[in-house]
């Protein structure tokens, strides 16, 4: 059986699954099907109000490391970023930011030891 025939002739188990879903929908009256939509709550704000720029974690990490007078452990950078922003930040985002910015033609951070980072060039913390 070629690919087209396979999709137009589903297996018995898949056909039973499809038929079971249709039977469940037929069991609901039309008023009940439409009433679920009316009960859904709309979000209070637009997604654009909650969405941040792509580099918001990077900006916070730069500010934290520039404000520090000595190298910091990555976990301490994460804690300081959360304190600076006043909200939870994914550990993976901070870790990825640190790892991505230690190499290249103009690295932002220096890795001074296992899990320890410092700013490569000291900028005043509020300049970014």
Backbone as ProteinMPNN parsed JSONL, in Angstrom:
{"seq_chain_A": "XXXXXXXXXXXXXXXXXXXXXXXXXXXXXXXXXXXXXXXXXXXXXXXXXXXXXXXXXXXXXXXXXXXXXXXXXXXXXXXXXXXXXXXXXXXXXXXXXXXXXXXXXXXXXXXXXXXXXXXXXXXXXXXX", "coords_chain_A": {"N_chain_A": [[0.858, -1.175, 0.0], [0.608, 2.144, -0.883], [1.726, 5.431, 0.267], [-0.41, 7.285, 0.144], [-2.666, 5.637, 0.157], [-2.423, 4.547, 2.675], [-2.985, 6.679, 4.406], [-5.604, 7.25, 3.709], [-6.89, 4.964, 4.406], [-7.088, 4.182, 7.399], [-5.588, 2.265, 10.107], [-7.237, -0.345, 12.033], [-7.166, 0.155, 14.815], [-6.558, 2.874, 14.929], [-8.724, 3.934, 13.539], [-10.766, 3.225, 15.305], [-10.116, 4.86, 17.437], [-10.548, 7.371, 16.268], [-13.305, 7.172, 15.721], [-14.299, 6.923, 18.322], [-13.8, 9.467, 19.398], [-15.471, 11.023, 17.803], [-17.925, 9.985, 18.554], [-18.055, 10.807, 21.197], [-18.258, 13.556, 20.871], [-20.7, 13.667, 19.526], [-22.355, 12.951, 21.571], [-22.647, 15.203, 23.12], [-24.828, 17.935, 23.462], [-25.57, 20.636, 21.151], [-25.746, 23.104, 22.5], [-24.309, 22.715, 24.859], [-21.775, 22.258, 23.791], [-21.065, 24.776, 22.761], [-21.153, 26.33, 25.044], [-18.847, 26.093, 26.527], [-16.99, 27.78, 25.372], [-17.9, 30.285, 26.03], [-17.471, 30.384, 28.73], [-14.745, 30.512, 29.019], [-12.018, 32.328, 30.26], [-10.773, 35.429, 29.343], [-7.431, 36.631, 28.75], [-5.979, 38.996, 31.037], [-4.132, 40.908, 30.232], [-2.424, 41.975, 27.257], [-0.335, 39.843, 25.276], [1.952, 41.127, 24.486], [2.43, 42.934, 26.513], [3.491, 41.368, 28.521], [5.633, 40.164, 27.338], [9.135, 40.04, 26.988], [12.151, 41.648, 25.855], [14.545, 39.89, 23.853], [17.113, 39.89, 24.939], [16.953, 40.407, 27.687], [17.744, 38.958, 29.966], [20.45, 38.786, 29.534], [21.217, 41.512, 29.702], [20.706, 41.944, 32.421], [22.52, 40.143, 33.603], [24.935, 41.254, 32.787], [24.821, 43.72, 34.131], [24.857, 42.817, 36.792], [27.38, 41.495, 36.98], [29.089, 43.611, 36.336], [28.659, 45.287, 38.487], [29.714, 43.848, 40.535], [32.651, 43.452, 42.486], [34.401, 41.441, 42.417], [35.084, 38.155, 41.007], [32.217, 36.033, 40.411], [30.317, 33.179, 41.48], [28.404, 31.139, 39.263], [25.856, 30.384, 40.199], [25.439, 32.336, 42.122], [25.33, 34.573, 40.526], [22.931, 34.035, 39.229], [21.099, 34.221, 41.381], [21.449, 36.911, 42.043], [20.591, 38.145, 39.681], [17.867, 37.47, 39.661], [17.111, 38.88, 41.965], [17.657, 41.486, 41.139], [15.873, 41.823, 38.974], [13.493, 41.238, 40.193], [11.842, 39.051, 39.866], [11.269, 35.539, 39.089], [13.819, 33.848, 37.26], [14.815, 31.714, 34.679], [17.197, 29.223, 35.408], [18.633, 28.016, 33.374], [18.646, 29.997, 31.416], [20.329, 31.993, 32.454], [22.683, 30.531, 32.736], [23.166, 29.804, 30.049], [23.544, 32.344, 28.969], [25.89, 33.186, 30.262], [27.712, 31.245, 29.304], [27.624, 31.682, 26.548], [28.764, 34.157, 26.206], [31.5, 34.253, 26.753], [33.321, 33.751, 24.833], [34.502, 34.48, 21.495], [34.92, 37.4, 19.308], [34.64, 39.731, 20.866], [34.357, 39.214, 23.908], [32.008, 39.349, 26.615], [32.225, 38.478, 29.199], [34.567, 36.988, 31.52], [35.771, 33.779, 32.099], [36.923, 32.76, 34.973], [37.454, 30.585, 36.461], [36.277, 27.24, 37.275], [32.922, 27.546, 36.863], [32.991, 30.205, 37.69], [32.737, 33.637, 37.105], [33.565, 36.843, 35.674], [33.15, 40.298, 34.773], [34.333, 41.246, 31.579], [35.143, 43.768, 30.757], [35.015, 46.561, 32.724], [32.174, 48.332, 33.064], [30.235, 51.142, 34.053], [27.497, 50.22, 36.156], [24.928, 51.203, 35.417], [24.976, 51.991, 32.75], [24.035, 50.521, 30.584]], "CA_chain_A": [[0.0, 0.0, 0.0], [1.433, 3.349, -0.929], [1.512, 6.385, 1.349], [-1.745, 7.862, 0.045], [-3.616, 4.628, 0.591], [-2.285, 4.376, 4.123], [-3.681, 7.761, 5.103], [-7.042, 7.207, 3.453], [-7.395, 3.731, 5.005], [-6.383, 4.04, 8.67], [-5.647, 0.955, 10.75], [-8.448, -0.526, 12.847], [-7.028, 0.801, 16.115], [-6.638, 4.318, 14.726], [-10.107, 4.228, 13.163], [-11.563, 3.136, 16.531], [-9.828, 6.077, 18.184], [-11.267, 8.46, 15.604], [-14.745, 6.99, 15.915], [-14.608, 7.191, 19.723], [-13.829, 10.917, 19.569], [-16.684, 11.532, 17.161], [-19.074, 9.574, 19.366], [-18.091, 11.659, 22.38], [-18.778, 14.857, 20.448], [-22.129, 13.529, 19.209], [-23.071, 12.818, 22.827], [-22.897, 16.534, 23.673], [-25.777, 18.712, 22.679], [-24.906, 21.815, 20.59], [-25.687, 24.184, 23.479], [-23.21, 22.412, 25.772], [-20.501, 22.437, 23.087], [-20.779, 26.201, 22.629], [-21.101, 27.021, 26.334], [-17.473, 26.092, 27.031], [-16.301, 28.953, 24.847], [-18.353, 31.479, 26.736], [-16.951, 30.363, 30.092], [-13.301, 30.714, 29.048], [-11.624, 33.663, 30.698], [-9.809, 36.103, 28.482], [-6.297, 37.145, 29.522], [-6.13, 40.37, 31.498], [-3.245, 41.79, 29.495], [-1.969, 41.467, 25.972], [0.93, 39.121, 25.405], [3.03, 42.094, 24.31], [2.716, 43.567, 27.799], [4.276, 40.449, 29.334], [6.794, 39.69, 26.583], [10.351, 40.825, 27.175], [13.133, 41.582, 24.786], [15.304, 38.65, 23.858], [18.342, 39.986, 25.716], [16.705, 40.964, 29.017], [18.566, 38.238, 30.933], [21.837, 39.196, 29.279], [21.401, 42.845, 30.28], [20.748, 41.808, 33.878], [23.777, 39.481, 33.959], [25.989, 42.256, 32.595], [24.737, 44.676, 35.241], [25.276, 42.146, 38.04], [28.823, 41.262, 36.974], [29.764, 44.908, 36.36], [28.531, 45.844, 39.834], [30.511, 43.033, 41.454], [34.064, 43.824, 42.512], [35.201, 40.219, 42.319], [34.371, 37.114, 40.254], [31.065, 35.436, 41.089], [29.846, 31.854, 41.085], [27.25, 31.223, 38.37], [24.613, 30.323, 40.988], [25.265, 33.636, 42.767], [24.883, 35.472, 39.459], [21.506, 33.74, 39.044], [20.363, 34.789, 42.523], [21.508, 38.371, 41.935], [19.746, 38.538, 38.542], [16.481, 37.397, 40.131], [16.897, 39.988, 42.902], [17.66, 42.717, 40.356], [14.662, 41.906, 38.163], [12.328, 41.099, 41.054], [10.994, 37.941, 39.415], [12.047, 34.332, 38.809], [14.491, 33.735, 35.966], [15.257, 30.336, 34.487], [18.617, 28.971, 35.604], [19.201, 27.719, 32.06], [18.853, 31.247, 30.682], [21.529, 32.638, 33.001], [23.805, 29.66, 32.401], [23.414, 29.946, 28.614], [24.07, 33.686, 28.748], [27.292, 33.184, 30.694], [28.495, 30.393, 28.412], [27.664, 32.243, 25.194], [29.442, 35.441, 26.158], [32.893, 34.184, 27.19], [34.158, 33.526, 23.653], [34.209, 35.342, 20.362], [35.819, 38.531, 19.11], [34.541, 40.691, 21.975], [33.615, 38.553, 24.993], [31.504, 40.226, 27.672], [32.599, 37.925, 30.496], [35.749, 36.126, 31.619], [35.615, 32.605, 32.961], [38.161, 32.772, 35.742], [37.572, 29.285, 37.103], [35.069, 26.448, 37.056], [31.684, 28.151, 37.353], [33.232, 31.552, 38.218], [32.76, 34.601, 36.01], [33.675, 38.274, 35.962], [32.949, 41.125, 33.586], [35.612, 41.39, 30.886], [35.496, 45.19, 30.839], [34.165, 47.18, 33.752], [31.357, 49.485, 32.679], [29.364, 51.502, 35.161], [26.329, 49.331, 36.116], [23.708, 51.775, 34.847], [25.165, 52.495, 31.406], [23.336, 49.715, 29.581]], "C_chain_A": [[0.901, 1.234, 0.0], [1.011, 4.326, 0.161], [0.106, 6.982, 1.321], [-2.801, 6.881, 0.532], [-3.58, 4.418, 2.097], [-3.073, 5.444, 4.882], [-5.192, 7.737, 4.856], [-7.687, 5.954, 4.027], [-6.679, 3.504, 6.336], [-6.538, 2.637, 9.251], [-6.888, 0.876, 11.639], [-8.346, 0.205, 14.187], [-7.135, 2.332, 15.983], [-8.068, 4.73, 14.359], [-11.014, 4.172, 14.394], [-11.348, 4.379, 17.392], [-10.573, 7.266, 17.582], [-12.773, 8.367, 15.838], [-15.154, 7.276, 17.356], [-14.685, 8.683, 19.998], [-15.078, 11.523, 18.963], [-17.92, 11.187, 17.984], [-19.185, 10.451, 20.61], [-18.633, 13.039, 22.028], [-20.266, 14.781, 20.123], [-22.955, 13.444, 20.481], [-23.371, 14.164, 23.478], [-23.932, 17.257, 22.822], [-25.086, 20.003, 22.207], [-24.778, 22.971, 21.588], [-24.511, 23.954, 24.431], [-21.856, 22.598, 25.095], [-20.11, 23.904, 23.014], [-20.605, 26.904, 23.966], [-19.697, 27.038, 26.911], [-16.713, 27.323, 26.574], [-16.672, 30.21, 25.621], [-17.774, 31.55, 28.142], [-15.448, 30.596, 30.163], [-12.991, 32.163, 29.395], [-10.583, 34.221, 29.747], [-8.64, 36.592, 29.33], [-6.5, 38.61, 29.869], [-5.28, 41.351, 30.703], [-2.889, 41.16, 28.163], [-0.632, 40.773, 26.157], [2.103, 40.077, 25.248], [3.387, 42.798, 25.604], [3.617, 42.689, 28.665], [5.578, 40.04, 28.659], [7.981, 40.622, 26.757], [11.232, 40.72, 25.938], [13.933, 40.306, 24.933], [16.496, 38.724, 24.8], [18.137, 40.537, 27.123], [17.524, 40.263, 30.094], [20.02, 38.665, 30.766], [22.117, 40.569, 29.873], [21.524, 42.771, 31.8], [22.054, 41.155, 34.323], [24.939, 40.466, 33.826], [25.988, 43.246, 33.747], [25.233, 44.07, 36.548], [26.794, 41.978, 38.069], [29.614, 42.573, 36.967], [29.721, 45.523, 37.754], [29.384, 45.082, 40.852], [31.981, 43.424, 41.359], [34.984, 42.619, 42.423], [34.411, 39.193, 41.511], [33.27, 36.473, 41.094], [30.825, 34.025, 40.584], [28.604, 32.033, 40.212], [25.938, 31.198, 39.156], [24.358, 31.643, 41.709], [24.839, 34.702, 41.758], [23.384, 35.286, 39.244], [20.663, 34.365, 40.151], [20.323, 36.309, 42.424], [20.652, 38.881, 40.786], [18.278, 38.51, 38.956], [16.166, 38.539, 41.086], [16.812, 41.313, 42.154], [16.346, 42.898, 39.596], [13.388, 41.79, 38.989], [11.36, 40.025, 40.609], [11.864, 36.731, 39.128], [12.624, 34.366, 37.393], [14.983, 32.303, 35.852], [16.764, 30.229, 34.657], [19.295, 28.733, 34.263], [19.467, 28.972, 31.245], [20.11, 31.956, 31.148], [22.764, 31.837, 32.609], [24.173, 29.794, 30.924], [24.007, 31.311, 28.289], [25.547, 33.752, 29.128], [28.159, 32.404, 29.711], [28.66, 31.017, 27.027], [28.503, 33.504, 25.105], [30.859, 35.422, 26.701], [33.84, 33.993, 26.014], [33.773, 34.515, 22.564], [35.142, 36.536, 20.288], [35.765, 39.57, 20.231], [33.721, 40.082, 23.117], [33.203, 39.551, 26.074], [31.955, 39.781, 29.049], [33.9, 37.15, 30.377], [35.387, 34.967, 32.522], [36.937, 32.453, 33.693], [38.408, 31.464, 36.479], [36.32, 28.493, 36.831], [33.841, 27.106, 37.694], [31.845, 29.551, 37.923], [33.443, 32.514, 37.054], [32.97, 36.013, 36.536], [33.411, 39.02, 34.666], [34.3, 41.314, 32.91], [36.067, 42.838, 30.862], [34.526, 45.849, 31.803], [33.489, 48.422, 33.185], [30.576, 49.896, 33.923], [28.055, 50.734, 35.041], [25.102, 49.929, 35.457], [23.824, 52.219, 33.417], [24.443, 51.707, 30.34], [21.906, 49.833, 29.664]], "O_chain_A": [[1.836, 1.337, 0.794], [0.052, 4.076, 0.891], [-0.505, 7.165, 2.374], [-3.728, 7.266, 1.245], [-4.609, 4.141, 2.715], [-3.741, 5.151, 5.874], [-5.966, 8.163, 5.713], [-8.912, 5.886, 4.127], [-5.745, 2.704, 6.393], [-7.486, 1.918, 8.935], [-7.507, 1.891, 11.957], [-9.319, 0.804, 14.646], [-7.735, 2.993, 16.831], [-8.558, 5.76, 14.822], [-11.934, 4.981, 14.518], [-12.288, 4.888, 18.003], [-11.16, 8.07, 18.307], [-13.43, 9.37, 16.119], [-16.235, 7.814, 17.595], [-15.548, 9.124, 20.757], [-15.678, 12.432, 19.538], [-18.845, 11.991, 18.1], [-20.289, 10.797, 21.029], [-19.386, 13.626, 22.805], [-21.013, 15.717, 20.409], [-24.127, 13.82, 20.484], [-24.271, 14.251, 24.314], [-23.895, 17.184, 21.594], [-24.103, 20.419, 22.819], [-23.813, 23.733, 21.53], [-23.796, 24.897, 24.77], [-20.898, 23.04, 25.728], [-18.938, 24.239, 23.187], [-19.977, 27.962, 24.028], [-19.38, 27.915, 27.714], [-15.88, 27.85, 27.312], [-15.837, 31.09, 25.834], [-17.601, 32.638, 28.691], [-14.917, 30.85, 31.244], [-13.619, 33.092, 28.888], [-9.62, 33.538, 29.397], [-8.824, 36.931, 30.499], [-7.105, 39.368, 29.111], [-5.671, 42.504, 30.521], [-3.038, 39.953, 27.972], [0.114, 41.08, 27.087], [3.159, 39.845, 25.836], [4.531, 43.218, 25.781], [4.415, 43.2, 29.451], [6.521, 39.618, 29.329], [7.844, 41.843, 26.681], [11.074, 39.831, 25.101], [13.99, 39.714, 26.01], [16.859, 37.716, 25.406], [19.074, 41.089, 27.699], [17.959, 40.909, 31.047], [20.73, 38.877, 31.749], [23.163, 40.766, 30.492], [22.354, 43.459, 32.394], [22.638, 41.573, 35.324], [25.828, 40.495, 34.677], [27.047, 43.575, 34.282], [25.94, 44.722, 37.317], [27.428, 42.286, 39.078], [30.703, 42.634, 37.539], [30.66, 46.211, 38.154], [29.73, 45.618, 41.904], [32.489, 43.695, 40.271], [36.205, 42.763, 42.362], [33.2, 39.339, 41.345], [33.372, 36.382, 42.317], [31.089, 33.71, 39.424], [27.839, 32.977, 40.407], [25.003, 31.921, 38.812], [23.206, 32.036, 41.894], [24.086, 35.618, 42.089], [22.65, 36.263, 39.095], [19.626, 34.97, 39.878], [19.291, 36.927, 42.689], [20.043, 39.945, 40.9], [17.527, 39.431, 38.634], [15.076, 39.109, 41.031], [15.993, 42.167, 42.492], [15.777, 43.99, 39.575], [12.318, 42.199, 38.538], [10.176, 40.083, 40.94], [13.072, 36.871, 38.943], [11.988, 34.851, 36.457], [15.507, 31.742, 36.814], [17.518, 31.04, 34.119], [20.413, 29.198, 34.042], [20.416, 29.009, 30.462], [20.877, 32.465, 30.33], [23.775, 32.407, 32.197], [25.352, 29.886, 30.582], [24.879, 31.42, 27.427], [26.357, 34.313, 28.391], [29.233, 32.869, 29.331], [29.716, 30.892, 26.407], [28.917, 33.883, 24.009], [31.381, 36.471, 27.077], [35.056, 34.068, 26.192], [32.826, 35.288, 22.713], [36.05, 36.672, 21.107], [36.771, 40.225, 20.505], [32.541, 40.392, 23.277], [33.947, 40.474, 26.403], [32.061, 40.595, 29.966], [34.289, 36.714, 29.294], [34.775, 35.146, 33.575], [37.945, 32.064, 33.104], [39.476, 31.272, 37.061], [35.385, 29.008, 36.218], [33.744, 27.205, 38.917], [30.93, 30.049, 38.58], [34.221, 32.245, 36.139], [32.613, 36.34, 37.667], [33.447, 38.432, 33.585], [35.307, 41.521, 33.587], [37.266, 43.107, 30.94], [33.314, 45.68, 31.67], [34.138, 49.42, 32.87], [30.287, 49.048, 34.768], [27.536, 50.597, 33.933], [24.275, 49.163, 34.962], [22.868, 52.781, 32.882], [24.259, 52.231, 29.241], [21.188, 49.21, 28.882]]}, "name": "protein", "num_of_chains": 1, "seq": "XXXXXXXXXXXXXXXXXXXXXXXXXXXXXXXXXXXXXXXXXXXXXXXXXXXXXXXXXXXXXXXXXXXXXXXXXXXXXXXXXXXXXXXXXXXXXXXXXXXXXXXXXXXXXXXXXXXXXXXXXXXXXXXX"}
